[in-house]
Amino acid sequence: MMGKILWLLIILFLTQCSSIVTYSSTYSSTNNDSKSSSLRHCKFPAIFNFGDSNSDTGGLSAAFGQAGPPSGMTYFHHPAGRYSDGRLIIDFIAKKLGLEYLSAYLDSVGSNFSHGANFATAGSTIRAPNTTLRQAGGFSPFSLDVQFTQFNDFHRRSQLFRNQGGVYETMLPKAEYFSEALYTFDIGQNDLAGGYFLNMTIDQVKAYVPDVLAQFKTIIKYVYNQGGRSFWIHNTGPVGCLPYIMELPITRDAPLDKAGCKIPYNEVAQFFNRGLKDTVAQLRKELPSAAITYVDVYSLKYSLFSEAKKHGFEEPLRACCGHGGKYNYNMHVGCGGKVKIKGKEVLIAKPCENPSVRICWDGVHYTEAANKWIFDKIVDGSFSDPPIPLNLACHKNL
């Protein structure tokens, strides 16, 4: 009898413990949700973006000539300075915040900077490149330190002109926007790719990553000292899944994963991302008034490549727009490329019939459909650290 009573007491005790744990977990989750829901939405009046081709809305095109057709075909129906068939993640961020698409700082035609500016250019690196744009494996001269110099100059000069009134008031940001704006960063991919184009080994590329991240940290501090307080920082994507890396001679013998991506090159990207996340953690300690959100776009991009069918996409590793080879990519004949046949120019690097079901646009960049899919996943904070949505990214210590 005593044994039965003892067992009943034990069962009762365990049931109560389970209820307490469940309640505690539910309370914690509810408490966090309640905390987020009680916060005011951030009213970002402007965006200042820094980066590479993943967020370039016309910078490199303004400096070195337009990215020609069929770029822009899906949304803009003409080339629009973007290395995609349509819009980029930064375009969807601007739209979500109720802002116009960002004008490139370098673009002198048709630009309006009243709601921010885009300093990103295709081919940009964090570290200053040691090759010219025209060389094989060359990258943009507008590295992150140059982009900051441009921002610094823009900050000062925009206010000198805006104070003159007239049209300048409608074309340039208000002084307070520089502290109220969202500062977005998507850069680092070319720092890794640059090493591969110079035939560096995996270990050699990993060896300079700490220096790259140190320079990134310095620029964030510079922006903070200019009044920036809200930062939205994307990590780098799985470069080992992109045709322009997979077709390099140095990568051809690298082992493949189940998705068909080059394992060592994705591992370097993940190594970079771990360092970037640590750098962000350090910055939070050193910049007490900053709200810094780290966004894991790597996981989403890799999910697109590895589970393409599940997400409604086809032929994940092949470029939509290109020519020849396993991946429909040829570094000598890019998207929209033509060759002369019997004295006539013939288009051979054509776009696919339906970019809306493709991930990779030209072997290097993503389609509008892929960019939109990624944006839809990051906007609610599900892939962010801290896990807060875009419209709460001005709040720290959540």
N, C-alpha and C positions, 0 to 999 in steps of 0.2 A: 504493500500500500504506500509506504513511504517512498519507494522507488518511483511509483507512478506520479506521486505529487511532485517529486523532484524534477521529473522529466517535464511535467506541465509547467513548472516554474521556469525551467530553462527555455522552453519554447516561447513562453510569454515574454521573457527577458529579451530573447533574440528578435521577436516580433517588434517589441518596443524600440530596440536598437535600430532595426531596419527602418522603422517609421521616422526615427530621429534623423538618420542619415539621409533618407529620401527628402525629408522636410528641409534639412540643412542644404542639400544640393539644390532643391527647388528654390529655396529662399535666396541662395547665393546667385543663381541664374536670374531670378526675378529681380533681385536687388540690382544686378548689373544692368539688366534691361531697363529697369526703372530709372536708374541713374542716367543712362543714355537718353531715354525719352524725355527726361526732365530738363535736359540741356537745350539751350537755344540753338537753332540752326545757324551755321556760320554764313554771313553775308559777304562772301568774297567779291569785292568790286572789280578785281583784276587778277590776272594770272601772269606770272613771269616764268617762262619755261627755259630750261637749259638741257641740252642733249645732243643726240645724233640723229640719224635718219629715221629712227623710230618715232621721232616727234618733230621733225623738220617740216615746217609749213611753207617753205619757200626761200630759206636762207642761202643754201648752196646754189639753187637755181638763179637767184639774184646775182650772185657773185661770179658764177662760171657758166651760166646759160641754163635754160629751162630743161628739166627732165621731160623729154619729148613724149609724144603719144606712143602707145595707148595709155600712159599714166593719166589718172584722173577720169577715166572713161565711165566708171560706174556711177559716181555721184555728181561730179562737176561737169562731166561730159567734155572736158578739155584738160590739158595739163594744168595743174594747180600748185606746182612746187613741191608736191608730195611724191615720195617714192612708193606708190601704191596705186591700185585702181580707183581708190576713193579716199575716205577719211581715215584718220589715225586715232589712236587712243586719246591724245591730247585734244582732238576736235570734239570727241564725245564728252570729255571732262568739261570743256568750255560750255558745251550745249547744256549739260546737266546743271551747271551753275548759273544758267541764264545769260551767258555772255556770248558775244560774237566770236567766231573763229579767230585765233590769234594771227596777227600780221607778223611776218618775219622782220626782225630789226633791220636786216640788210636790204630789204625790198623798198625801194623809193617810189614805186608806182602803186597807187590805189590803197595805200596802207592807212590804218587808223589805230593809234596806240592808246586810245582813251581807256581801254579796258585791259591794258597790259601789252606785253611784247614777247616775241619768241626769238631767243638767241641761239637755238639749236641749228646745227647744219649737218647734213648727211656727211658721214665719214669722220665726224669729230671724235676725239679721244679726250680722256682726262689729262693725261700727260701730253706735253707738247710733242708732236710727231718729229721723227728724224728723217722722214721722206717727204717728197713733194707730192701733190695730188696727181700729177701726171705720170709719176713712176709706177711701176708694177707694185701693187700693194701699198700705194701711196694713200694718205688720208688727208682730211681737211686741215687747212692751216688754222681753223678756228677752234682750237682746243678749249677746254673748260676755263683755263686761266684767261684766254682771250675773250671768251664769252662774258666772263665777269667784268673785264675791263670795259667791254661794250656796255654792259648793264650800268656800271658805275658812271660812265660818261652820260648815258641816257638819263639816269636818275637826276644828275646835276643839270644838264642842259634842257631837259624837258620842262623843268620848273622855271628856268630863265625865260624860255619862250612862252610858256603858258601864262606867266604873269603879264605878258604884253596884251593879253586879251584877244578878242576877235576869233578867227578861225582856230587859233592854237588852243583855245579853251575846249573846243569840241574834238580835237584830234589827239590831245595828250592827257595823261592821267593826272588826277589831283594829287597833291603832295601826300595826303594821308593814305592814299591807296598803297603806297610802298610798304607801310606797316600792316595794312589790312589784307593785302593780297595773299594768294596761295602761290607758293614757290614750288614748281614741279621739276623733277630731275629724272632723266632716263638716259643714262650714259655709262659706258664701260665695256660694251660689247667689242668696240673697235680696238680697245687696248689689248684685249686678248687676241683678236683676229690679226692684229698688226704683227704680233710675234710669229704667228703661223705663216704669214706671208713672207717673213724674213727667214723661214726655215728653222725657227727655234724649236727646241724640244719642249715637251710638256713641263719638265722640271725648270727649264729656263724661263718659261712664261710665268709659272707659279712663283718663281723667285722674285720677280719684280712687282707682283700684285700688292705687297705691303706698301711700296712706294706710291703706287697708283692711288691706293686708298688714303694714304696720308695727304696726298695732294687734293683729293676730293674733300677730305675733312677741312682742310685749310680754306677752300672756296666756300663751304657752307658757313664757316665762321665769318668770312668776309661779308657774305650776304646778310648774316645776322647783324653785323656791325653797321650795315646800311639800313637796318630797321626791319628786315625780314623776320617773321615770327612763326609762320605756318609753312611746314615743309612736307611735301608728298614725294617720296623717293622710291622709284621702281628699281628692283634688282635686275640683273641681266638674264637673258633667255638662254635656252638650250642651243647654243651655236652648233653643236654636234649633230643637229637635225636639219641644218640648212645646207642646201646644195653647194653654195659657194665655198663652204668649209669642207664638205664631204668630197668635193672634186679636186681639192688641192693635192698635189703629188705627195706631200708630206703626211697626209692623213689617210691615204688610200688603203694602207694595210692595217689600219686600226680596227680592233674588234667592234662588232655591232651588237646592240642590245636587241630585245625582242621587237622593238618598234622600227629597227633598221637604222638607228642613230649611232654615231661614233662615240663609244663609251668614254674614252679618255678626255675628249674635248668637252663633253658635258660635265665631266667630273671637275675640270678646271673652272667651268662656269659656276658650279656649286661651291667650289673653294673660294672663288671671288665673292660669292653671295654671303657665305658665312662671315667672311671678313668685313663685308659691307654692313651686315647686321650688327656686328660687334662695334664697328665705327659709329653707327647710329646710336648705339647704347652709350658710347663714350660722349657723343655730342649732347645727348640729353642731360648728362651730368654737368657738362661744361657750359651749356647754354641754358640757364635756368628758366628763361621766359619763352623758350621755343617749344612748339608742338610739332614733333617730328614723327611722321607716319612712314613706316617701311612697308612696301607693297611687294608681295611675292608673285610677280608675273611669271617667273620661271615655271612654277608648278602648273600654272594654267596653260602656258604654251606647250609644255611637255605633254600635258594631258591631251591637247589637241592632236599632237603628232601620234601619240601612242593609242589613243581611243577615238580616232577621227570619225569612224562610222557611227559610234555612239552619239557623237555631238553633231551629226548631220553633215560631215565633210567627206570628201573623196580624195584619193591619191595624195596623201599627206606629205610625202617627201618630194613630189615633183612640182616644179615651178609651173604656175599657170601661164606665164608669159615668158617664152624662151625658145631655145632651139637646140635640139639634138641631145644625145646621151641618155643615160639611165634616169637622170633627174630633170631632163628638159632644160639643161643649163649649160651655157658656154661662156666662159669669162671674156672671150674675145668678140662675141656677138650677143650683146645684151638685149633685154626686152625692147622691142621696136626696131631691132637691128636690121639693116639692109645690106645686100651684097650686089655687086654689079655682074649682070649676066648678059653677055653680048651687048655691052654698052648701056644697058638699062638697069636702074636700081630696082631691086626686087625685095620686098619685105619677107624675111624668112623667120624672124622671131616674133611670132604672132601671139596674141592673148588666147586663152582657152575660151570655149563657148560660154561657160557659166562660172565666173569668178566667185559667185555667192556660195559655192560648195567647195571652194579650194582654200587652203591655208596659206601657202607661200605664193606670193605674187610673181616675183622675178628671180627667185633663187636666193635672195638676200633679205627681202622685206615681206611683210604680211599683207594679205588682202584686207579690204574694208570689212568683209564678213568676219574674218578672224579677229581683227581689232575690236569690232563691236561685241563679239562673243566674250573676249577677254574683259572689256570694259564692264559689261553687264555682270560679270562675276566679282569684280573688285570694288564696284561702287558702294556696296553695302558693308564693306569692311571685313568680309569673310576671309580674305587673304592678306589682311593687314596686321601689323604689329605696332601699336595696340589695335585690337579688332574694332575699329570705329569706322563708320561710313564716311564718305567723302564730305558730306555736308556738316560733319562734326569735326573736321580735321583742324580746326582752329583751337580745339580744347586739348589741354595737356593733363597728365596725371589721371587718366581715366582708369 
